[in-house]
């Protein structure tokens, strides 16, 4: 059965997911071969694929390192499946980079549980979040997660509350230096992105609508499962799971407030949802139930991918 394959963490499992990722990535990219005529475009596509693959591995690392899941490869596989719901994200450079930076920030925030080098971790997380905002502005909302983490672990030291502002100042300085050196208009970026739109009427076809609806239903199912089973999880992991849930809702808020709506924006919810899905499938239950969940996710993700090509 397929669940027995991903129940183990082996190099072959990682290689298998990597090959699948490359296969679907190339299928999407080969719809338009204009990028093959330029060395720079080819290198850009290779870079995007590497970042997407790295994002999957970081998600899996976050889950295992913080004991949110067992020593399996379910998280990386579910992250891959959820990416298939929104194939157009494969060509969205800014969102891919921003999401990768957010995952680096999430990794640091979850490791605050150990209370070791807390100031460095708070600064690093804040720095990555503000870096992500340079590629997609509204990802700056993840700074909320930094303050949530401070409240959970190190709220008594006033210096921890100042660190995010220091990180903001450093990133702002680096950005100002960049636009000055290259003679760019730095404010144009913020003028275009710093506004909101709460209307969800951007769907271009029924298949895009279907993919969004299926993804939202799946997310709701595993979110309810997470809330209902939280009390059964080890007490030491409760805070980490709360951060995962908070990061998922921040990703949803980003989608809701974004001025230019697209399913691609849900990329920020994929890693938290993959961890919640892994937590659900690893619960003690009948093997048949696990297989059903996994096969349903595979069918839905593959259908969503090919229907939107």
C-alpha positions, 0 to 999 in steps of 0.5 A: 500500500502507498501509505507504507511507502511514505511511512518511512524516511528514506533517500528513495522516497525523497528521490521519488518526490523529486522526480514527480516534482520535475515531471509535473513542473516540466509538463507545465513549462512545456506549454510555452517553449519561448523560455527555451530560446534564452539562457537566462530564462532556462537558468531562471526555470532551473532556479524556480524548480530548485527553490520549489524543491527546497521548499518541500524539503524545508517543510519536511525538515520543519515537521520532523525537527519539531516533532510535529510528525513522525520520521516519515516523508508524508509532509514532503509528499503532501506539500507536493500534492497541494502544489499541484492544485495551483500549477500556475504558481510554477511560473510565479517567481516572486511568490516562490521566493517569498514562500521560501523565505517565509518557510525559513522564518517559520523554521526559526520560530518553531525552534524557539521552543528550545529557548536557546539563542532566542534573540538570534532566532527572532531576528532571523525570522523577522529578517526573512519575513521582511525579505519575503515582503520585498517579493510579495508585500503582503507576506509581511503579515507573517510578522504577526507570527513573530510576536505570537512566538514572543508571547508564547516563549520570551515575552518577559525580555523587552529586547525581544520585542525590539528585534523585529524593528531592527530587522525591518530597519536593516532590510529597509536599508538594504532595499534603499541601497539596492534601488539607489545603486540601480537607479530604480524607483523604489516607491513604485513597488509599494504603490502597486502592492500596498492596497487591498481587495476583498472581492473573490471574483477572479476565476477565469474558468470553472476548473480554476474554481473547482480547484479552489473549492476542492482545496478549501474543502480539504483544508477545512477537513484537516483543520477541523481534524487538527482542532479536534485531536489537539488534546491527544497530542503531546503537551510539549508540541501544543505550542508548535501546532498552534503556530502552524495553525496561526501560519495557515490562517495568516496565509488565508488572510494574505489571500483575502486581502491581496489586491490581485487575486489568484489561486497562487497566493494560497502557496503560503498555506501549503506547508502548514496544511501539509503538516496538519494533513500528515498529523491526521494520517499518522493518527492511530486509525484503520489502514484503510482510512489512511489509504482512502485519504491518500488516494483521494488527495492524489486523485484531486490534485492530479485532476486539478493540475491537468484540468487547469493546463 
